[in-house]
Amino acid sequence: MAGYQITRSTGEAQGGGEEKTFDSIYKMLVIGDSSVGKTTLLTRFVEDKYHSNFMSTVGIDYKTKIVKMGSERVKLQIWDTAGQERFRTLTNAYFRGAAGALLLYDITNRSSFVNCSTWMESVTQHASPNICVVIVGHKCDAEDERVVTTAEGLRLAEHYEADFFEASAKIGQNVSDVFMKLAERIKKTQSSSANQKSNKNSSATDSNLKLDPSRNRQQDSNCNC
């Protein structure tokens, strides 16, 4: 995907030792049922490595990667969440402050696709109204085992007004595109929000000037005509 450049990557953050060589930071979540490949997708993006024998994430973990978007260096802080039901309360707590979320399902596991609606309910209930979402049909290399069609994934994304990709950590297909599309949507959303706030403040200032006749009287009294 054009328009971005990977400039630096790290493994799991250890805290305190990383240089602040970035202009902005975006908090992202990777959510979805257990065993859909959240950790393998994240590891492929950050470290360009693939391990087929990952154990399920226990609780929460995160990795970081610094990318260049236009003239800015952006630190992506990507939280890898547990998909098991017993960790759902913990996962929900991490929605707060998140600017974006990747919602994964496994194209060879229909229940993981059906459960996307439950995950989107969590997003609606616990995340910011402005959170950006990208839906990912993962493990698209396993075409012979597919039980969820691409068309079904597209319809799901359209329903939630989200972007959609099919990706594979195993063969590296669309991995960077998935994360960078989410980053681009976050940047656009934050820029739009900043512009709206600026316009609102400008309008308020103009209104105050119009409603304050003392300013006009003071200007008249200083006139040397």
N, CA and C of each residue as an Amber inpcrd file, in Angstrom:
protein
   675
   0.8510000  -1.1870000   0.0000000   0.0000000   0.0000000   0.0000000
   0.8830000   1.2320000   0.0000000   0.6430000   2.1630000  -0.8820000
   1.4680000   3.3510000  -0.9960000   1.1600000   4.3090000   0.1410000
   2.1200000   5.2200000   0.4370000   1.8650000   6.2890000   1.3790000
   2.3980000   6.0630000   2.7810000   3.0680000   4.9540000   3.0310000
   3.6440000   4.7590000   4.3410000   4.9600000   4.0400000   4.2050000
   5.7640000   4.1290000   5.2700000   7.0770000   3.4970000   5.2760000
   7.3590000   2.9740000   6.6710000   7.7630000   1.7260000   6.7650000
   8.1570000   1.1680000   8.0540000   9.5510000   1.6760000   8.3800000
   9.6910000   2.3400000   9.5420000  10.9820000   2.9330000   9.8650000
  11.6420000   2.3140000  11.0890000  10.8430000   1.6680000  11.9210000
  11.4270000   1.0660000  13.1130000  10.4390000   0.1000000  13.7220000
  10.9150000  -0.9870000  14.2640000  10.0100000  -1.9100000  14.9430000
  10.6570000  -2.3990000  16.2170000   9.8230000  -2.7660000  17.1640000
  10.3270000  -3.3160000  18.4170000   9.5600000  -4.5680000  18.7230000
  10.0820000  -5.3510000  19.6500000   9.3410000  -6.4980000  20.1440000
   8.4200000  -6.0410000  21.2550000   8.1870000  -6.8760000  22.2240000
   7.3230000  -6.5150000  23.3370000   7.9700000  -5.3810000  24.1170000
   7.1830000  -4.3540000  24.4050000   7.7130000  -3.1860000  25.1080000
   8.1030000  -3.5640000  26.5300000   9.2790000  -3.1230000  26.9250000
   9.7490000  -3.4150000  28.2760000   9.5100000  -2.2330000  29.2150000
   9.2150000  -1.0500000  28.6220000   8.8700000   0.1020000  29.4450000
  10.0790000   0.9210000  29.8440000  10.0740000   2.2200000  29.4180000
  11.0840000   3.1510000  29.8870000  12.3490000   3.1910000  29.0710000
  12.6770000   2.1840000  28.2980000  13.9470000   2.1730000  27.6000000
  13.8810000   2.5990000  26.1540000  12.6800000   2.8200000  25.6360000
  12.5460000   3.1360000  24.2340000  12.6330000   4.6380000  23.9990000
  13.4240000   5.0750000  23.0200000  13.5640000   6.4820000  22.7180000
  12.2520000   7.0290000  22.1850000  11.9910000   8.3050000  22.4970000
  10.7690000   8.9490000  22.0270000  11.0110000   9.5740000  20.6660000
  11.2070000   8.7210000  19.6760000  11.4950000   9.2030000  18.3240000
  10.2390000   9.1460000  17.4760000   9.1590000   9.7640000  17.9620000
   7.9080000   9.7460000  17.2160000   7.1290000  11.0230000  17.5160000
   6.2190000  11.3560000  16.6150000   5.4100000  12.5720000  16.7570000
   4.0510000  12.3010000  17.3740000   3.4870000  11.1230000  17.1050000
   2.1630000  10.7720000  17.6050000   2.1660000   9.3160000  18.0440000
   1.1740000   8.9590000  18.8310000   1.0220000   7.5700000  19.2480000
  -0.4370000   7.1640000  19.0770000  -0.6480000   6.0170000  18.4450000
  -1.9910000   5.4830000  18.2410000  -2.1200000   4.1710000  19.0110000
  -3.1050000   4.1030000  19.8740000  -3.3830000   2.8600000  20.5800000
  -4.3720000   2.0380000  19.7690000  -3.9800000   0.8100000  19.4370000
  -4.8170000  -0.1050000  18.6720000  -5.0550000  -1.3800000  19.4780000
  -6.1890000  -2.0150000  19.2160000  -6.4880000  -3.3120000  19.8050000
  -6.6410000  -4.3420000  18.7010000  -6.2160000  -5.5680000  18.9730000
  -6.5030000  -6.6960000  18.0830000  -7.4510000  -7.6070000  18.8480000
  -8.6860000  -7.7250000  18.3590000  -9.7240000  -8.4500000  19.0910000
 -10.3120000  -9.5620000  18.2230000 -11.0310000 -10.4680000  18.8590000
 -11.6330000 -11.6010000  18.1700000 -11.5410000 -12.8470000  19.0360000
 -12.1960000 -13.8910000  18.5960000 -12.2160000 -15.1330000  19.3620000
 -10.8180000 -15.7290000  19.5300000 -10.7080000 -16.6350000  20.4770000
  -9.4640000 -17.3570000  20.6930000  -9.1210000 -18.1890000  19.4520000
  -7.8240000 -18.2310000  19.1240000  -7.2830000 -19.0700000  18.0430000
  -7.6020000 -18.5710000  16.6330000  -8.0220000 -17.3120000  16.4940000
  -8.2130000 -16.7810000  15.1370000  -6.9060000 -16.2740000  14.5360000
  -5.8480000 -16.2050000  15.3520000  -4.5380000 -15.8050000  14.8390000
  -4.1510000 -14.3750000  15.1350000  -4.6530000 -13.8100000  16.2250000
  -4.3370000 -12.4240000  16.5630000  -2.8440000 -12.2360000  16.8170000
  -2.2600000 -13.1220000  17.6240000  -0.8440000 -12.9900000  17.9640000
   0.0500000 -13.2320000  16.7520000  -0.3050000 -14.2050000  15.9150000
   0.5340000 -14.4750000  14.7400000   0.4890000 -13.3040000  13.7540000
  -0.6720000 -12.6720000  13.6000000  -0.7770000 -11.5210000  12.7010000
   0.0420000 -10.3520000  13.2250000  -0.0560000 -10.0910000  14.5190000
   0.6950000  -8.9930000  15.1160000   2.1970000  -9.2340000  15.0390000
   2.6170000 -10.4580000  15.3230000   4.0460000 -10.7820000  15.2750000
   4.5900000 -10.6760000  13.8510000   3.8110000 -11.0860000  12.8750000
   4.2330000 -10.9560000  11.4850000   4.4130000  -9.4850000  11.1190000
   3.5210000  -8.6190000  11.6010000   3.6190000  -7.1960000  11.2860000
   4.8160000  -6.5440000  11.9710000   4.9940000  -6.8120000  13.2470000
   6.0390000  -6.1320000  14.0140000   7.4150000  -6.7240000  13.7590000
   7.5180000  -8.0470000  13.7100000   8.8190000  -8.7100000  13.6330000
   9.0670000  -9.4180000  12.3090000   8.0480000  -9.4680000  11.4500000
   8.1140000 -10.2090000  10.1910000   8.5180000 -11.6610000  10.4300000
   7.9100000 -12.2610000  11.4440000   8.1420000 -13.6650000  11.7750000
   6.8030000 -14.3790000  11.8700000   6.8230000 -15.6690000  11.5880000
   5.6060000 -16.4640000  11.7120000   5.8960000 -17.7110000  12.5330000
   5.0870000 -17.9130000  13.5690000   5.1990000 -19.1080000  14.4050000
   3.8300000 -19.7640000  14.4540000   3.7680000 -21.0120000  14.0840000
   2.4800000 -21.7080000  14.0480000   2.0860000 -22.3030000  15.3860000
   3.0000000 -22.2830000  16.3570000   2.7360000 -22.9660000  17.6260000
   2.5640000 -22.0010000  18.7880000   2.0340000 -20.7970000  18.5360000
   1.7590000 -19.8660000  19.6170000   0.7030000 -20.4300000  20.5520000
   0.8990000 -20.2410000  21.8640000  -0.1480000 -20.5530000  22.8270000
  -1.1000000 -19.3660000  22.9050000  -2.3250000 -19.6160000  23.3200000
  -3.3070000 -18.5410000  23.4350000  -2.8160000 -17.4750000  24.4100000
  -3.0620000 -16.2140000  24.0430000  -2.6760000 -15.0980000  24.9120000
  -3.4460000 -15.1790000  26.2210000  -2.7310000 -14.9780000  27.3190000
  -3.3500000 -14.9690000  28.6410000  -3.4500000 -13.5120000  29.0820000
  -4.6800000 -12.9900000  29.1400000  -4.8660000 -11.5970000  29.5410000
  -4.5760000 -10.6470000  28.3940000  -3.5590000  -9.7960000  28.5620000
  -3.2450000  -8.7390000  27.5970000  -1.7390000  -8.6910000  27.3680000
  -1.3440000  -8.4660000  26.1390000   0.0590000  -8.2410000  25.7980000
   0.0880000  -7.1340000  24.7570000   1.2340000  -6.5140000  24.5310000
   1.2760000  -5.5300000  23.4490000   2.6630000  -5.4350000  22.8310000
   2.6770000  -4.9790000  21.6090000   3.8970000  -4.7190000  20.8700000
   3.7950000  -3.3350000  20.2550000   4.9370000  -2.7730000  19.8620000
   4.9410000  -1.4410000  19.2650000   5.7180000  -1.4430000  17.9610000
   5.3550000  -0.5200000  17.1040000   6.0670000  -0.3470000  15.8430000
   5.9450000   1.1070000  15.4360000   7.0550000   1.7090000  15.0250000
   7.0420000   3.0890000  14.5670000   7.0320000   3.1030000  13.0420000
   6.0900000   3.8390000  12.4910000   5.9320000   3.9290000  11.0380000
   5.9500000   5.3910000  10.6320000   6.2350000   5.6350000   9.3760000
   6.2090000   6.9950000   8.8510000   4.9620000   7.1800000   8.0150000
   4.1660000   8.1960000   8.3750000   2.9460000   8.5190000   7.6560000
   3.0470000   9.9710000   7.2040000   3.3180000  10.1640000   5.9150000
   3.5850000  11.5110000   5.4310000   4.8630000  12.0340000   6.0580000
   4.7790000  13.1910000   6.7210000   5.9560000  13.7800000   7.3600000
   6.0520000  13.4010000   8.8370000   5.1070000  12.6100000   9.3300000
   5.0760000  12.2520000  10.7440000   5.5730000  10.8390000  11.0020000
   6.2330000  10.6900000  12.1520000   6.5870000   9.3680000  12.6600000
   5.5700000   9.0090000  13.7320000   4.8800000   7.8930000  13.5130000
   3.7860000   7.5030000  14.3860000   4.1200000   6.1910000  15.0750000
   3.9620000   6.1740000  16.3860000   4.1780000   4.9580000  17.1460000
   2.8500000   4.2340000  17.2720000   2.7800000   3.0250000  16.7530000
   1.6050000   2.1820000  16.8840000   1.7910000   1.3040000  18.1220000
   0.9340000   1.5010000  19.0940000   0.9520000   0.6880000  20.3120000
  -0.2070000  -0.2960000  20.1730000   0.1190000  -1.5590000  19.8830000
  -0.8920000  -2.5320000  19.4660000  -1.0810000  -3.5800000  20.5620000
  -2.2920000  -3.6040000  21.1150000  -2.6020000  -4.4940000  22.2300000
  -3.2080000  -5.7850000  21.7060000  -2.5970000  -6.8770000  22.0990000
  -3.0190000  -8.2270000  21.7110000  -3.8710000  -8.7840000  22.8440000
  -5.1660000  -8.9310000  22.5840000  -6.0880000  -9.2920000  23.6590000
  -6.4500000 -10.7730000  23.6330000  -6.7640000 -11.2940000  24.8100000
  -7.1960000 -12.6880000  24.9140000  -8.6180000 -12.8290000  24.3910000
  -8.8800000 -13.9070000  23.6660000 -10.2050000 -14.1150000  23.1090000
 -11.1050000 -14.9760000  23.9620000 -10.5520000 -15.6050000  24.9970000
 -11.3650000 -16.4950000  25.8200000 -12.3760000 -15.7020000  26.6390000
 -13.5270000 -16.2820000  26.8510000 -14.6170000 -15.6090000  27.5540000
 -14.1980000 -15.1710000  28.9630000 -13.3530000 -15.9590000  29.6270000
 -13.0100000 -15.6330000  31.0150000 -12.1550000 -14.3680000  31.1100000
 -11.5730000 -13.9290000  29.9880000 -10.7760000 -12.7060000  29.9900000
 -11.5330000 -11.5180000  29.3970000 -12.8240000 -11.6930000  29.0800000
 -13.5730000 -10.6490000  28.3740000 -13.6600000  -9.3500000  29.1760000
 -13.8520000  -9.4530000  30.4940000 -13.9280000  -8.2480000  31.3140000
 -12.6300000  -7.4700000  31.2680000 -11.5010000  -8.1830000  31.3310000
 -10.1940000  -7.5410000  31.2480000 -10.0130000  -6.8840000  29.8850000
 -10.4090000  -7.5910000  28.8380000 -10.2900000  -7.0540000  27.4910000
 -11.1120000  -5.7810000  27.3310000 -12.3290000  -5.7780000  27.8490000
 -13.2050000  -4.6110000  27.7270000 -12.5750000  -3.3680000  28.3380000
 -11.8230000  -3.5460000  29.4300000 -11.1990000  -2.4030000  30.0950000
 -10.1950000  -1.7030000  29.1860000  -9.6040000  -2.4300000  28.2570000
  -8.5830000  -1.8570000  27.3860000  -9.1680000  -1.1360000  26.1720000
 -10.4870000  -1.1850000  25.9920000 -11.1010000  -0.4030000  24.9260000
 -10.9630000   1.0860000  25.2020000 -10.9570000   1.4730000  26.4660000
 -10.8770000   2.8830000  26.8110000  -9.5550000   3.4690000  26.3360000
  -9.6480000   4.5460000  25.5950000  -8.4480000   5.2080000  25.0920000
  -7.9380000   4.6530000  23.7810000  -8.5650000   3.5900000  23.2760000
  -8.1220000   3.0090000  22.0020000  -8.6590000   3.8380000  20.8400000
  -7.7940000   4.1110000  19.8730000  -8.1980000   4.8740000  18.6860000
  -8.6860000   3.9680000  17.5690000  -8.2860000   2.6930000  17.6090000
  -8.6760000   1.7780000  16.5400000  -8.6570000   0.3390000  16.9960000
  -9.3570000  -0.5090000  16.2440000  -9.4010000  -1.9360000  16.5680000
  -9.4200000  -2.7610000  15.2960000  -8.6410000  -3.8270000  15.2970000
  -8.7240000  -4.8540000  14.2560000  -9.5610000  -5.9870000  14.8140000
 -10.6600000  -6.3020000  14.1420000 -11.5210000  -7.4110000  14.5600000
 -11.2690000  -8.5870000  13.6320000 -10.7020000  -9.6680000  14.1700000
 -10.3390000 -10.8370000  13.3750000 -11.3420000 -11.9680000  13.5400000
 -11.5780000 -12.6570000  12.4350000 -12.2300000 -13.9580000  12.4850000
 -11.4350000 -14.9010000  11.6080000 -11.6320000 -16.1850000  11.7880000
 -10.9370000 -17.2220000  11.0440000 -11.8630000 -17.6990000   9.9170000
 -11.4240000 -17.5940000   8.6680000 -12.2940000 -17.9670000   7.5460000
 -12.6170000 -19.4580000   7.5390000 -11.8950000 -20.2540000   8.3470000
 -12.1630000 -21.6960000   8.4240000 -12.9980000 -22.0540000   9.6590000
 -13.4580000 -21.0450000  10.3880000 -14.1980000 -21.2670000  11.6270000
 -15.4150000 -20.3370000  11.6450000 -16.5850000 -20.8780000  11.3180000
 -17.7750000 -20.0260000  11.1930000 -18.1750000 -19.3890000  12.5200000
 -17.9940000 -20.0850000  13.6140000 -18.4090000 -19.4990000  14.8960000
 -17.6220000 -18.2290000  15.2090000 -16.3620000 -18.1740000  14.7980000
 -15.5620000 -16.9700000  15.0400000 -16.0900000 -15.7930000  14.2230000
 -16.6900000 -16.1060000  13.0650000 -17.3160000 -15.0800000  12.2300000
 -18.6280000 -14.6220000  12.8530000 -19.4430000 -15.5670000  13.2880000
 -20.7300000 -15.2410000  13.9180000 -20.5150000 -14.3940000  15.1630000
 -19.4560000 -14.6870000  15.9110000 -19.2000000 -13.9770000  17.1600000
 -18.6820000 -12.5550000  16.9580000 -18.4300000 -12.1740000  15.7270000
 -17.9920000 -10.7930000  15.4600000 -19.0410000  -9.7890000  15.9440000
 -20.3070000 -10.1650000  15.8740000 -21.3590000  -9.2560000  16.3320000
 -21.2420000  -9.0010000  17.8320000 -20.8580000 -10.0320000  18.5920000
 -20.6660000  -9.8640000  20.0320000 -19.4810000  -8.9460000  20.3160000
 -18.4200000  -9.1180000  19.5450000 -17.2500000  -8.2450000  19.7140000
 -17.5910000  -6.8000000  19.3620000 -18.3940000  -6.5970000  18.3310000
 -18.7740000  -5.2360000  17.9640000 -19.6750000  -4.6160000  19.0320000
 -20.4620000  -5.4270000  19.7160000 -21.2490000  -4.9070000  20.8370000
 -20.3220000  -4.3870000  21.9350000 -19.2390000  -5.1110000  22.1890000
 -18.2590000  -4.6580000  23.1820000 -17.6210000  -3.3470000  22.7550000
 -17.3050000  -3.2250000  21.4640000 -16.7310000  -1.9840000  20.9440000
 -17.7060000  -0.8330000  21.1790000 -18.9620000  -1.0400000  20.8480000
 -19.9740000   0.0080000  21.0070000 -20.1430000   0.4200000  22.4580000
 -20.1140000  -0.5630000  23.3660000 -20.3670000  -0.2990000  24.7740000
 -19.1770000   0.3210000  25.4950000 -17.9570000  -0.0690000  25.1200000
 -16.7930000   0.2860000  25.9310000 -15.7990000   1.2260000  25.2660000
 -15.8610000   1.3800000  23.9560000 -14.8750000   2.1940000  23.2500000
 -15.4160000   3.5840000  22.9660000 -14.5240000   4.4600000  22.5310000
 -14.9190000   5.7990000  22.1180000 -15.8410000   5.7180000  20.9060000
 -16.8060000   6.6380000  20.7820000 -17.6810000   6.6460000  19.6000000
 -16.9160000   6.8490000  18.2860000 -15.7250000   7.4290000  18.3860000
 -14.9260000   7.7040000  17.1880000 -13.9170000   6.6090000  16.8670000
 -13.9820000   5.4780000  17.5500000 -13.0000000   4.4220000  17.2970000
 -13.1330000   3.9140000  15.8550000 -12.0030000   3.6530000  15.2340000
 -11.9740000   3.1340000  13.8650000 -11.8300000   1.6130000  13.9110000
 -12.5340000   0.9210000  13.0280000 -12.5220000  -0.5460000  13.0340000
 -12.2010000  -1.0710000  11.6380000 -11.3170000  -2.0490000  11.5840000
 -11.0420000  -2.8010000  10.3630000 -11.3370000  -4.2630000  10.6670000
 -12.1680000  -4.8930000   9.8480000 -12.5120000  -6.3060000  10.0210000
 -11.6160000  -7.1440000   9.1150000 -11.0570000  -8.2160000   9.6690000
 -10.0830000  -9.0370000   8.9490000 -10.5110000 -10.4970000   8.9390000
 -10.6890000 -11.0470000   7.7430000 -10.8740000 -12.4780000   7.5900000
  -9.4930000 -13.1230000   7.5230000  -9.0770000 -13.7610000   8.6040000
  -7.7070000 -14.2560000   8.7130000  -7.5950000 -15.7040000   8.2270000
  -6.3580000 -16.0850000   7.9490000  -5.9860000 -17.4270000   7.4810000
  -6.5270000 -17.6940000   6.0650000  -6.4650000 -16.6740000   5.2160000
  -6.9750000 -16.8420000   3.8540000  -6.0890000 -17.7320000   2.9970000
  -4.9390000 -18.1650000   3.5460000  -4.1080000 -19.1400000   2.8370000
  -4.7620000 -20.5230000   2.8510000  -5.6810000 -20.7610000   3.7940000
  -6.3320000 -22.0740000   3.9290000  -7.6130000 -22.1150000   3.1050000
  -7.4900000 -21.8590000   1.8310000  -8.6480000 -21.7590000   0.9520000
  -9.4490000 -23.0570000   0.8890000  -8.7760000 -24.1700000   0.9520000
  -9.4660000 -25.4640000   0.8760000 -10.3460000 -25.7260000   2.1030000
 -10.0750000 -25.0210000   3.1970000 -10.8400000 -25.2170000   4.4300000
 -11.8240000 -24.0790000   4.6850000 -11.9570000 -23.1690000   3.7520000
 -12.7930000 -21.9870000   3.9350000 -14.2630000 -22.3660000   4.1610000
 -14.8740000 -21.7240000   5.1740000 -16.3080000 -21.8950000   5.4060000
 -17.0360000 -20.5480000   5.4440000 -16.2690000 -19.4580000   5.4450000
 -16.8400000 -18.1000000   5.3980000 -16.3970000 -17.4580000   4.0950000
 -17.3380000 -17.0610000   3.2640000 -16.9860000 -16.4980000   1.9650000
 -16.5110000 -15.0600000   2.1130000 -15.7890000 -14.6050000   1.0920000
 -15.3440000 -13.2110000   1.0620000 -16.5450000 -12.2730000   1.0400000
 -17.5810000 -12.6480000   0.3050000 -18.7820000 -11.8130000   0.2250000
 -19.4250000 -11.6280000   1.5950000 -19.4200000 -12.6740000   2.4100000
 -19.9840000 -12.5650000   3.7530000 -19.1700000 -11.5860000   4.5980000
 -17.8640000 -11.6490000   4.4560000 -17.0100000 -10.7200000   5.1920000
 -17.2500000  -9.2780000   4.7730000 -17.4030000  -9.0630000   3.4720000
 -17.6740000  -7.7100000   2.9640000 -19.0020000  -7.1770000   3.4910000
 -20.0230000  -8.0290000   3.5010000 -21.3320000  -7.5870000   4.0060000
 -21.2510000  -7.2200000   5.4880000 -20.4990000  -8.0070000   6.2480000
 -20.3360000  -7.7090000   7.6670000 -19.6700000  -6.3450000   7.8510000
 -18.6130000  -6.1030000   7.1010000 -17.8980000  -4.8290000   7.2090000
 -18.7870000  -3.6600000   6.7960000 -19.5690000  -3.8450000   5.7500000
 -20.4840000  -2.7880000   5.3050000 -21.5200000  -2.4810000   6.3840000
 -21.9840000  -3.5210000   7.0520000 -22.9890000  -3.3410000   8.1090000
 -22.4540000  -2.4510000   9.2300000 -21.1770000  -2.6240000   9.5650000
 -20.5800000  -1.8480000  10.6520000 -19.7850000  -0.6400000  10.1430000
 -19.8620000  -0.3640000   8.8490000 -19.1530000   0.7620000   8.2310000
 -17.6520000   0.6730000   8.5300000 -17.1230000  -0.5210000   8.3830000
 -15.7070000  -0.7840000   8.6380000 -15.0100000  -1.1600000   7.3340000
 -13.6910000  -1.0050000   7.3090000 -12.9120000  -1.5090000   6.1810000
 -12.7650000  -3.0200000   6.3280000 -12.4660000  -3.6840000   5.2100000
 -12.3890000  -5.1450000   5.2340000 -11.1850000  -5.6330000   4.4410000
 -10.4970000  -6.6130000   5.0060000  -9.3980000  -7.3020000   4.3390000
  -9.5030000  -8.7890000   4.6430000  -8.9730000  -9.5930000   3.7380000
  -8.6170000 -10.9640000   4.0810000  -7.1010000 -11.0150000   4.1100000
  -6.5680000 -11.6730000   5.1130000  -5.1240000 -11.6430000   5.3310000
  -4.6250000 -12.9990000   5.8000000  -3.3190000 -13.1640000   5.7200000
  -2.6840000 -14.3980000   6.1920000  -1.3240000 -14.0810000   6.7960000
  -1.1810000 -14.3230000   8.0880000   0.1240000 -14.1700000   8.7200000
   1.0980000 -15.2230000   8.2090000   0.5800000 -16.3890000   7.8600000
   1.4410000 -17.4910000   7.4280000   2.2190000 -17.1380000   6.1700000
   1.5400000 -16.5470000   5.1740000   2.2220000 -16.2140000   3.9180000
   2.4650000 -14.7080000   3.7890000   2.0800000 -13.9490000   4.7910000
   2.3430000 -12.5110000   4.7900000   1.3910000 -11.6850000   3.9440000
   0.2880000 -12.2450000   3.5410000  -0.6310000 -11.5320000   2.6390000
  -1.4220000 -10.4560000   3.3840000  -1.3480000  -9.2360000   2.8900000
  -2.1130000  -8.0810000   3.3900000  -1.8430000  -7.7270000   4.8470000
  -0.7860000  -8.2220000   5.4280000  -0.5420000  -7.9760000   6.8570000
  -0.2620000  -6.4990000   7.1250000   0.7030000  -5.9110000   6.4190000
   1.0050000  -4.4900000   6.6150000  -0.1760000  -3.6170000   6.2210000
  -0.8550000  -4.0000000   5.1390000  -1.9950000  -3.2100000   4.6670000
  -3.0820000  -3.1040000   5.7180000  -3.3210000  -4.1820000   6.4500000
  -4.3550000  -4.1970000   7.4880000  -4.0500000  -3.1520000   8.5570000
  -2.8410000  -3.1910000   9.0910000  -2.4850000  -2.2710000  10.1690000
  -2.3740000  -0.8340000   9.6750000  -1.8380000  -0.6440000   8.4830000
  -1.6570000   0.7140000   7.9840000  -2.9770000   1.3440000   7.5570000
  -3.9180000   0.5530000   7.0780000  -5.2490000   1.0890000   6.7860000
  -5.8880000   1.6020000   8.0660000  -5.7460000   0.8470000   9.1520000
  -6.2900000   1.2880000  10.4290000  -5.6050000   2.5710000  10.8820000
  -4.2830000   2.6300000  10.7450000  -3.5530000   3.8450000  11.1290000
  -3.9990000   5.0490000  10.3020000  -4.2160000   4.8420000   9.0060000
  -4.6670000   5.9310000   8.1380000  -6.0510000   6.4250000   8.5400000
  -6.9310000   5.5010000   8.8980000  -8.2770000   5.8940000   9.3300000
  -8.2130000   6.6720000  10.6450000  -7.3510000   6.2540000  11.5540000
  -7.1930000   6.9740000  12.8170000  -6.6960000   8.3930000  12.5610000
  -5.6820000   8.5170000  11.7160000  -5.1240000   9.8390000  11.4130000
  -6.1900000  10.7500000  10.8090000  -6.9790000  10.2180000   9.8860000
  -8.0310000  11.0080000   9.2450000  -9.0930000  11.4170000  10.2470000
  -9.4910000  10.4930000  11.1240000 -10.5100000  10.7820000  12.1270000
 -10.0370000  11.8340000  13.1110000  -8.8000000  11.7060000  13.5700000
  -8.2710000  12.6690000  14.5290000  -8.0940000  14.0380000  13.8950000
  -7.6790000  14.0710000  12.6420000  -7.5360000  15.3430000  11.9340000
  -8.8840000  16.0260000  11.7600000  -9.9030000  15.2360000  11.4170000
 -11.2440000  15.7820000  11.2420000 -11.7890000  16.3250000  12.5590000
 -11.5500000  15.6000000  13.6530000 -12.0190000  16.0430000  14.9690000
 -11.3340000  17.3400000  15.3910000 -10.0180000  17.4430000  15.0930000
  -9.2700000  18.6460000  15.4410000  -9.7900000  19.8460000  14.6510000
 -10.1070000  19.6340000  13.3680000 -10.6270000  20.7200000  12.5360000
 -11.9940000  21.1790000  13.0280000 -12.8480000  20.2290000  13.4030000
 -14.1700000  20.5750000  13.9080000 -14.0640000  21.3740000  15.2050000
 -13.1400000  20.9850000  16.0730000 -12.9500000  21.6970000  17.3320000
 -12.4510000  23.1090000  17.0730000 -11.5190000  23.2500000  16.1160000
 -10.9840000  24.5660000  15.7730000 -12.0660000  25.4640000  15.2090000
 -12.8970000  24.9010000  14.3140000 -13.9810000  25.6880000  13.7280000
 -14.9950000  26.1100000  14.7810000 -15.2690000  25.2070000  15.7210000
 -16.2170000  25.5140000  16.7880000 -15.7000000  26.6420000  17.6590000
 -14.3940000  26.6020000  17.9810000 -13.8050000  27.6520000  18.8090000
 -13.8120000  28.9840000  18.0790000 -13.5470000  28.9570000  16.7730000
 -13.5520000  30.1870000  15.9790000 -14.9400000  30.7950000  15.9310000
 -15.9500000  29.9410000  15.7640000 -17.3310000  30.4170000  15.7240000
 -17.7350000  31.0340000  17.0560000 -17.3010000  30.4090000  18.1460000
 -17.6230000  30.9310000  19.4730000 -16.9750000  32.2900000  19.6980000
 -15.7310000  32.4450000  19.2290000 -15.0370000  33.7220000  19.3730000
 -15.7370000  34.8070000  18.5800000 -16.1370000  34.4900000  17.3440000
 -16.8490000  35.4570000  16.5040000 -18.1580000  35.8670000  17.1520000
 -18.8690000  34.9050000  17.7370000 -20.1460000  35.2040000  18.3720000
 -19.9570000  36.1140000  19.5760000 -18.9150000  35.8810000  20.3520000
 -18.6490000  36.7080000  21.5280000 -18.3380000  38.1400000  21.1380000
 -17.6170000  38.3090000  20.0230000 -17.2910000  39.6550000  19.5530000
 -18.5520000  40.4010000  19.1320000 -19.4490000  39.6800000  18.4580000
 -20.6810000  40.3060000  17.9820000 -21.6110000  40.6560000  19.1360000
 -21.5830000  39.8220000  20.2020000 -22.5020000  40.0130000  21.3120000
 -21.9620000  40.9510000  22.3810000 -20.7310000  41.4320000  22.2420000
 -20.1160000  42.2830000  23.2500000 -20.0400000  43.7120000  22.7380000
 -21.0780000  44.5370000  22.9260000 -21.0760000  45.8950000  22.3900000
 -20.0340000  46.7820000  23.0410000 -19.5470000  46.4050000  24.2430000
 -18.5520000  47.2460000  24.9140000 -17.2710000  47.3370000  24.1040000
 -16.9640000  46.2590000  23.3560000 -15.7760000  46.3090000  22.5090000
 -15.9190000  47.3930000  21.4540000 -17.1150000  47.4600000  20.8480000
 -17.3300000  48.4580000  19.8150000 -17.3140000  49.8640000  20.3930000
 -17.9090000  50.0740000  21.6070000 -17.9170000  51.3920000  22.2250000
 -16.5090000  51.8310000  22.5850000 -15.6940000  50.8570000  23.0510000
 -14.3300000  51.1890000  23.4070000 -13.5390000  51.6260000  22.1880000
 -13.7770000  50.9290000  21.0610000 -13.0920000  51.3010000  19.8330000
 -13.5230000  52.6910000  19.3790000 -14.8450000  53.0240000  19.5370000
 -15.3510000  54.3360000  19.1330000 -14.7550000  55.4350000  19.9790000
 -14.6050000  55.1680000  21.3130000 -14.0770000  56.1990000  22.2030000
 -12.6190000  56.5240000  21.9280000 -11.9230000  55.5680000  21.3100000
 -10.5150000  55.8060000  20.9920000 -10.3130000  56.4170000  19.6210000
 -11.4260000  56.7350000  18.9600000 -11.3310000  57.2770000  17.6140000
 -10.8570000  58.7300000  17.6600000  -9.9350000  59.1330000  16.8190000
  -9.3820000  60.4900000  16.7690000 -10.0130000  61.3210000  15.6610000
 -11.1930000  60.9010000  15.2070000 -11.8340000  61.6420000  14.1270000
 -12.1580000  63.0850000  14.5420000
